Amino acid sequence: MFNLSVDIDINSGFCFGVVYAIEMAEEILDEEGQLYCLGDIVHNDEEVKRLEQKGLRIIDHTQLLSLRNAKVLIRAHGEPPSTYQLAMQNNLELIDASCPVVLKLQNRIKTSYDKEEKIYIYGKHGHAEVVGLLGQTNNEAVVFQDLEELDLAALPKEITLYSQTTKSTHKFYEINQVLETNGIAVKSNDTICRQVSNRDKELREFAKKFDVIVFVSGTKSSNGKVLYKICAEQNQRTHFVSSISDVKTEWFAQNETVGICGATSTPMWLMEEVKNHLEKL
């Protein structure tokens, strides 16, 4: 047996937008025993399984088309206007758990679109939040994950720039600088959620304190991939796990310190489960 000293990062775990969505879902599930959710309520398979056992049913947009007379949860990522229109047609009651930060961003983009501004969104192609943002522009805005996707010479001389709420603040300002250096007038909107972006700095400090870091996250989480990379840069002995079944004993040695942290989509109960598992090794 190892004698490991294990600590959980108090700043890790669900952001307030995810907490809000899950609390709304659980309240309805406790009362009614069933609720549809459009897409994974959170990008964490273990948490989704827990809620499915309580009666949550995950559906996609294709299944939504044929659904009638039911309650459907909109998760924190938000949805495009077309989803709300379909809900009215199909007599669906939408339980809107869109994150307030995302809703504010949607409104700002809609205002820019109404002013006929050239809108560019720094975000992940196909991500649920980005799909919702694009919907505010009738899918006319340009989405890019990296500047290399854009032909800088062909860009309009004036653009309005937004960002998906969970992207890197550092990268966003780097993009601004490159665009302006290339003679493009950028109306820049820093729309990155600080509860997410501040974890960058916090995790850099946390990862340095321990012999080993166990990063807990779902494999679908974009935020998880980014934060895991940050930890790995600070501590080479950083390991990515989705559940206790991924933990390997060869990662540890006698009397070592272990830090457990996770993404904004990682439930605290799962990190505690990993901690209990490590303490039993």
C-alpha positions as a Markdown table, in Angstrom:
| # | Residue | x | y | z |
|---|---|---|---|---|
| 1 | Met | 0.0 | 0.0 | 0.0 |
| 2 | Phe | 1.0 | 3.6 | -0.7 |
| 3 | Asn | 0.9 | 6.3 | 1.9 |
| 4 | Leu | -0.4 | 9.1 | -0.4 |
| 5 | Ser | -1.3 | 12.6 | 0.7 |
| 6 | Val | -4.2 | 13.6 | -1.5 |
| 7 | Asp | -5.8 | 17.0 | -1.9 |
| 8 | Ile | -8.6 | 18.3 | -4.2 |
| 9 | Asp | -8.4 | 21.7 | -5.8 |
| 10 | Ile | -11.2 | 23.8 | -4.2 |
| 11 | Asn | -11.5 | 25.9 | -7.3 |
| 12 | Ser | -12.2 | 22.9 | -9.6 |
| 13 | Gly | -15.6 | 21.6 | -10.4 |
| 14 | Phe | -18.8 | 22.9 | -12.0 |
| 15 | Cys | -19.0 | 26.6 | -13.0 |
| 16 | Phe | -22.2 | 28.4 | -11.9 |
| 17 | Gly | -23.8 | 27.9 | -15.3 |
| 18 | Val | -23.6 | 24.1 | -15.0 |
| 19 | Val | -24.7 | 24.1 | -11.4 |
| 20 | Tyr | -27.8 | 26.1 | -12.4 |
| 21 | Ala | -28.7 | 23.7 | -15.2 |
| 22 | Ile | -28.2 | 20.6 | -13.1 |
| 23 | Glu | -30.2 | 22.0 | -10.2 |
| 24 | Met | -33.1 | 22.8 | -12.5 |
| 25 | Ala | -33.0 | 19.3 | -14.0 |
| 26 | Glu | -32.9 | 17.6 | -10.6 |
| 27 | Glu | -35.8 | 19.7 | -9.3 |
| 28 | Ile | -38.0 | 18.5 | -12.2 |
| 29 | Leu | -36.7 | 14.9 | -12.0 |
| 30 | Asp | -37.5 | 14.7 | -8.3 |
| 31 | Glu | -41.0 | 15.9 | -8.9 |
| 32 | Glu | -41.9 | 14.2 | -12.2 |
| 33 | Gly | -39.3 | 11.4 | -12.7 |
| 34 | Gln | -38.6 | 12.3 | -16.3 |
| 35 | Leu | -37.2 | 15.1 | -18.3 |
| 36 | Tyr | -35.8 | 15.5 | -21.9 |
| 37 | Cys | -32.5 | 17.3 | -22.3 |
| 38 | Leu | -31.3 | 18.6 | -25.7 |
| 39 | Gly | -27.7 | 17.4 | -25.8 |
| 40 | Asp | -25.6 | 16.2 | -22.9 |
| 41 | Ile | -26.5 | 18.4 | -19.9 |
| 42 | Val | -22.7 | 18.6 | -19.2 |
| 43 | His | -19.7 | 17.1 | -21.0 |
| 44 | Asn | -19.1 | 14.5 | -18.4 |
| 45 | Asp | -20.2 | 10.9 | -19.0 |
| 46 | Glu | -20.3 | 10.0 | -15.3 |
| 47 | Glu | -22.6 | 12.9 | -14.4 |
| 48 | Val | -24.8 | 12.2 | -17.4 |
| 49 | Lys | -25.2 | 8.6 | -16.3 |
| 50 | Arg | -26.1 | 9.7 | -12.7 |
| 51 | Leu | -28.9 | 12.0 | -14.0 |
| 52 | Glu | -30.1 | 9.4 | -16.6 |
| 53 | Gln | -30.6 | 7.0 | -13.6 |
| 54 | Lys | -32.9 | 9.7 | -12.2 |
| 55 | Gly | -34.9 | 9.9 | -15.4 |
| 56 | Leu | -33.1 | 12.3 | -17.6 |
| 57 | Arg | -33.4 | 11.5 | -21.3 |
| 58 | Ile | -30.8 | 12.9 | -23.7 |
| 59 | Ile | -32.0 | 13.7 | -27.2 |
| 60 | Asp | -30.5 | 15.4 | -30.2 |
| 61 | His | -32.0 | 18.0 | -32.6 |
| 62 | Thr | -33.2 | 15.3 | -35.0 |
| 63 | Gln | -35.2 | 13.6 | -32.2 |
| 64 | Leu | -36.5 | 17.0 | -31.1 |
| 65 | Leu | -38.2 | 17.4 | -34.5 |
| 66 | Ser | -40.7 | 14.6 | -33.8 |
| 67 | Leu | -41.2 | 15.3 | -30.1 |
| 68 | Arg | -44.6 | 16.7 | -29.0 |
| 69 | Asn | -46.2 | 17.9 | -25.8 |
| 70 | Ala | -43.2 | 17.4 | -23.5 |
| 71 | Lys | -40.7 | 19.3 | -21.3 |
| 72 | Val | -37.3 | 19.8 | -22.7 |
| 73 | Leu | -34.3 | 21.3 | -20.9 |
| 74 | Ile | -32.0 | 23.7 | -22.7 |
| 75 | Arg | -28.5 | 23.3 | -21.2 |
| 76 | Ala | -26.1 | 26.0 | -20.2 |
| 77 | His | -24.6 | 26.2 | -23.7 |
| 78 | Gly | -27.7 | 27.9 | -25.0 |
| 79 | Glu | -29.6 | 27.4 | -28.3 |
| 80 | Pro | -30.2 | 29.2 | -31.6 |
| 81 | Pro | -33.6 | 31.0 | -32.2 |
| 82 | Ser | -34.7 | 28.0 | -34.5 |
| 83 | Thr | -34.9 | 25.8 | -31.4 |
| 84 | Tyr | -37.4 | 28.1 | -29.7 |
| 85 | Gln | -39.4 | 28.4 | -32.9 |
| 86 | Leu | -39.6 | 24.6 | -33.2 |
| 87 | Ala | -40.7 | 24.3 | -29.5 |
| 88 | Met | -43.7 | 26.6 | -30.2 |
| 89 | Gln | -44.7 | 24.5 | -33.3 |
| 90 | Asn | -44.4 | 21.2 | -31.4 |
| 91 | Asn | -46.1 | 22.4 | -28.1 |
| 92 | Leu | -42.9 | 21.8 | -26.1 |
| 93 | Glu | -42.3 | 23.4 | -22.8 |
| 94 | Leu | -38.7 | 24.6 | -22.7 |
| 95 | Ile | -36.9 | 24.7 | -19.4 |
| 96 | Asp | -34.3 | 27.2 | -20.2 |
| 97 | Ala | -31.1 | 26.7 | -18.3 |
| 98 | Ser | -28.9 | 28.7 | -20.6 |
| 99 | Cys | -26.0 | 30.3 | -18.8 |
| 100 | Pro | -26.6 | 34.0 | -18.1 |
| 101 | Val | -23.1 | 34.8 | -19.5 |
| 102 | Val | -24.0 | 33.0 | -22.8 |
| 103 | Leu | -27.4 | 34.7 | -23.0 |
| 104 | Lys | -25.7 | 38.1 | -22.6 |
| 105 | Leu | -23.3 | 37.2 | -25.4 |
| 106 | Gln | -26.1 | 36.0 | -27.7 |
| 107 | Asn | -27.8 | 39.4 | -27.2 |
| 108 | Arg | -24.7 | 41.3 | -28.0 |
| 109 | Ile | -24.1 | 39.4 | -31.2 |
| 110 | Lys | -27.7 | 39.8 | -32.2 |
| 111 | Thr | -27.3 | 43.6 | -31.7 |
| 112 | Ser | -24.1 | 43.6 | -33.8 |
| 113 | Tyr | -25.9 | 41.6 | -36.5 |
| 114 | Asp | -28.8 | 44.0 | -36.6 |
| 115 | Lys | -26.3 | 46.8 | -37.2 |
| 116 | Glu | -24.9 | 44.9 | -40.1 |
| 117 | Glu | -21.5 | 44.6 | -38.7 |
| 118 | Lys | -19.0 | 42.0 | -40.0 |
| 119 | Ile | -19.0 | 39.4 | -37.2 |
| 120 | Tyr | -16.2 | 37.0 | -36.5 |
| 121 | Ile | -16.4 | 34.5 | -33.6 |
| 122 | Tyr | -13.3 | 32.9 | -32.1 |
| 123 | Gly | -14.6 | 29.5 | -31.1 |
| 124 | Lys | -14.8 | 25.7 | -31.7 |
| 125 | His | -16.6 | 24.7 | -34.9 |
| 126 | Gly | -19.8 | 22.8 | -34.1 |
| 127 | His | -19.6 | 23.4 | -30.4 |
| 128 | Ala | -23.2 | 23.8 | -28.9 |
| 129 | Glu | -22.5 | 27.3 | -27.6 |
| 130 | Val | -21.1 | 28.4 | -31.0 |
| 131 | Val | -24.1 | 27.0 | -32.8 |
| 132 | Gly | -26.3 | 29.1 | -30.6 |
| 133 | Leu | -24.2 | 32.2 | -31.3 |
| 134 | Leu | -24.2 | 31.6 | -35.0 |
| 135 | Gly | -28.0 | 31.4 | -34.9 |
| 136 | Gln | -28.2 | 35.0 | -33.8 |
| 137 | Thr | -26.6 | 36.0 | -37.1 |
| 138 | Asn | -28.7 | 33.7 | -39.3 |
| 139 | Asn | -25.6 | 31.6 | -39.6 |
| 140 | Glu | -23.8 | 34.4 | -41.4 |
| 141 | Ala | -21.0 | 35.1 | -38.9 |
| 142 | Val | -17.5 | 33.6 | -39.5 |
| 143 | Val | -16.3 | 31.1 | -36.9 |
| 144 | Phe | -12.6 | 30.3 | -36.6 |
| 145 | Gln | -10.6 | 28.2 | -34.2 |
| 146 | Asp | -7.3 | 29.5 | -35.3 |
| 147 | Leu | -6.1 | 32.5 | -37.3 |
| 148 | Glu | -4.6 | 30.2 | -39.8 |
| 149 | Glu | -8.1 | 29.5 | -41.0 |
| 150 | Leu | -8.5 | 33.1 | -42.1 |
| 151 | Asp | -7.1 | 34.7 | -45.2 |
| 152 | Leu | -5.9 | 38.0 | -43.5 |
| 153 | Ala | -5.4 | 39.8 | -46.8 |
| 154 | Ala | -9.0 | 39.1 | -47.8 |
| 155 | Leu | -10.7 | 40.1 | -44.5 |
| 156 | Pro | -12.9 | 43.2 | -44.3 |
| 157 | Lys | -11.0 | 46.3 | -43.1 |
| 158 | Glu | -13.4 | 46.6 | -40.2 |
| 159 | Ile | -14.6 | 43.6 | -38.2 |
| 160 | Thr | -16.5 | 42.9 | -34.9 |
| 161 | Leu | -14.8 | 40.2 | -32.9 |
| 162 | Tyr | -16.4 | 38.0 | -30.3 |
| 163 | Ser | -15.3 | 34.9 | -28.4 |
| 164 | Gln | -16.9 | 31.7 | -27.2 |
| 165 | Thr | -17.1 | 32.1 | -23.4 |
| 166 | Thr | -14.7 | 29.3 | -22.6 |
| 167 | Lys | -11.8 | 30.2 | -24.8 |
| 168 | Ser | -8.3 | 31.3 | -23.7 |
| 169 | Thr | -8.1 | 35.0 | -22.8 |
| 170 | His | -4.4 | 35.1 | -23.7 |
| 171 | Lys | -5.1 | 33.6 | -27.1 |
| 172 | Phe | -8.0 | 36.1 | -27.7 |
| 173 | Tyr | -5.8 | 39.1 | -27.2 |
| 174 | Glu | -3.1 | 37.6 | -29.2 |
| 175 | Ile | -5.6 | 37.2 | -32.1 |
| 176 | Asn | -6.6 | 40.9 | -31.7 |
| 177 | Gln | -3.0 | 42.0 | -31.9 |
| 178 | Val | -2.3 | 40.0 | -35.1 |
| 179 | Leu | -5.4 | 41.3 | -36.8 |
| 180 | Glu | -4.6 | 44.9 | -36.0 |
| 181 | Thr | -0.9 | 44.5 | -37.0 |
| 182 | Asn | -2.3 | 43.4 | -40.4 |
| 183 | Gly | -4.2 | 46.7 | -40.8 |
| 184 | Ile | -7.7 | 45.4 | -39.7 |
| 185 | Ala | -9.8 | 47.7 | -37.5 |
| 186 | Val | -11.1 | 45.4 | -34.8 |
| 187 | Lys | -14.1 | 46.2 | -32.6 |
| 188 | Ser | -13.1 | 43.8 | -29.9 |
| 189 | Asn | -15.5 | 42.2 | -27.4 |
| 190 | Asp | -13.9 | 40.2 | -24.7 |
| 191 | Thr | -16.8 | 37.9 | -23.9 |
| 192 | Ile | -14.8 | 35.2 | -22.1 |
| 193 | Cys | -16.2 | 34.0 | -18.8 |
| 194 | Arg | -13.8 | 35.0 | -16.0 |
| 195 | Gln | -14.9 | 32.1 | -13.8 |
| 196 | Val | -13.5 | 29.8 | -16.5 |
| 197 | Ser | -10.5 | 31.9 | -17.6 |
| 198 | Asn | -9.3 | 32.5 | -14.0 |
| 199 | Arg | -8.8 | 28.8 | -13.6 |
| 200 | Asp | -5.9 | 29.0 | -16.0 |
| 201 | Lys | -3.8 | 30.9 | -13.5 |
| 202 | Glu | -5.1 | 29.0 | -10.4 |
| 203 | Leu | -4.3 | 25.6 | -12.0 |
| 204 | Arg | -0.8 | 26.7 | -12.9 |
| 205 | Glu | -0.1 | 27.3 | -9.2 |
| 206 | Phe | -2.0 | 24.2 | -8.0 |
| 207 | Ala | -0.1 | 21.8 | -10.4 |
| 208 | Lys | 3.3 | 22.9 | -9.1 |
| 209 | Lys | 2.5 | 22.0 | -5.5 |
| 210 | Phe | 2.3 | 18.2 | -5.9 |
| 211 | Asp | 4.4 | 15.2 | -7.0 |
| 212 | Val | 1.5 | 13.9 | -9.1 |
| 213 | Ile | -1.6 | 15.6 | -10.6 |
| 214 | Val | -4.7 | 13.6 | -11.4 |
| 215 | Phe | -6.9 | 15.6 | -13.8 |
| 216 | Val | -10.5 | 14.4 | -13.8 |
| 217 | Ser | -12.6 | 15.3 | -16.9 |
| 218 | Gly | -15.0 | 13.9 | -19.5 |
| 219 | Thr | -13.3 | 13.2 | -22.8 |
| 220 | Lys | -15.9 | 15.5 | -24.6 |
| 221 | Ser | -15.0 | 18.5 | -22.6 |
| 222 | Ser | -13.2 | 21.2 | -24.6 |
| 223 | Asn | -12.5 | 23.1 | -21.3 |
| 224 | Gly | -11.1 | 19.9 | -19.9 |
| 225 | Lys | -8.6 | 19.4 | -22.7 |
| 226 | Val | -7.4 | 23.0 | -22.3 |
| 227 | Leu | -7.0 | 22.9 | -18.5 |
| 228 | Tyr | -5.4 | 19.4 | -18.6 |
| 229 | Lys | -2.7 | 20.8 | -21.0 |
| 230 | Ile | -2.1 | 23.7 | -18.6 |
| 231 | Cys | -1.5 | 21.3 | -15.7 |
| 232 | Ala | 0.8 | 19.1 | -17.8 |
| 233 | Glu | 2.9 | 22.1 | -18.8 |
| 234 | Gln | 3.5 | 22.8 | -15.1 |
| 235 | Asn | 3.8 | 19.2 | -13.9 |
| 236 | Gln | 5.0 | 16.4 | -16.3 |
| 237 | Arg | 3.4 | 13.8 | -14.0 |
| 238 | Thr | -0.1 | 14.9 | -14.8 |
| 239 | His | -2.6 | 12.1 | -15.7 |
| 240 | Phe | -6.0 | 12.5 | -17.4 |
| 241 | Val | -8.8 | 10.3 | -16.0 |
| 242 | Ser | -12.6 | 10.1 | -16.6 |
| 243 | Ser | -13.3 | 7.8 | -13.7 |
| 244 | Ile | -11.5 | 5.7 | -11.1 |
| 245 | Ser | -11.2 | 2.8 | -13.6 |
| 246 | Asp | -8.6 | 5.0 | -15.5 |
| 247 | Val | -6.3 | 5.3 | -12.5 |
| 248 | Lys | -3.1 | 3.3 | -12.6 |
| 249 | Thr | -1.0 | 2.4 | -9.5 |
| 250 | Glu | 2.3 | 2.7 | -11.4 |
| 251 | Trp | 1.8 | 6.5 | -11.4 |
| 252 | Phe | 2.5 | 6.8 | -7.7 |
| 253 | Ala | 5.3 | 6.0 | -5.2 |
| 254 | Gln | 5.5 | 5.8 | -1.4 |
| 255 | Asn | 4.8 | 9.0 | 0.5 |
| 256 | Glu | 4.0 | 11.2 | -2.5 |
| 257 | Thr | 1.6 | 14.1 | -2.7 |
| 258 | Val | -1.2 | 14.0 | -5.2 |
| 259 | Gly | -3.3 | 16.9 | -6.4 |
| 260 | Ile | -6.8 | 16.3 | -7.9 |
| 261 | Cys | -8.4 | 18.9 | -10.1 |
| 262 | Gly | -10.8 | 19.0 | -13.0 |
| 263 | Ala | -12.8 | 20.9 | -15.7 |
| 264 | Thr | -15.7 | 23.3 | -15.3 |
| 265 | Ser | -17.8 | 20.2 | -16.3 |
| 266 | Thr | -16.4 | 17.9 | -13.7 |
| 267 | Pro | -18.6 | 17.2 | -10.7 |
| 268 | Met | -17.1 | 17.5 | -7.2 |
| 269 | Trp | -18.5 | 14.0 | -6.2 |
| 270 | Leu | -16.4 | 12.4 | -9.0 |
| 271 | Met | -13.2 | 14.1 | -7.8 |
| 272 | Glu | -14.0 | 13.0 | -4.3 |
| 273 | Glu | -14.5 | 9.4 | -5.6 |
| 274 | Val | -11.1 | 9.5 | -7.2 |
| 275 | Lys | -9.6 | 10.9 | -3.9 |
| 276 | Asn | -11.2 | 8.0 | -1.9 |
| 277 | His | -9.9 | 5.5 | -4.4 |
| 278 | Leu | -6.3 | 6.9 | -4.2 |
| 279 | Glu | -6.4 | 6.8 | -0.4 |
| 280 | Lys | -7.2 | 3.1 | -0.5 |
| 281 | Leu | -4.3 | 2.2 | -2.8 |
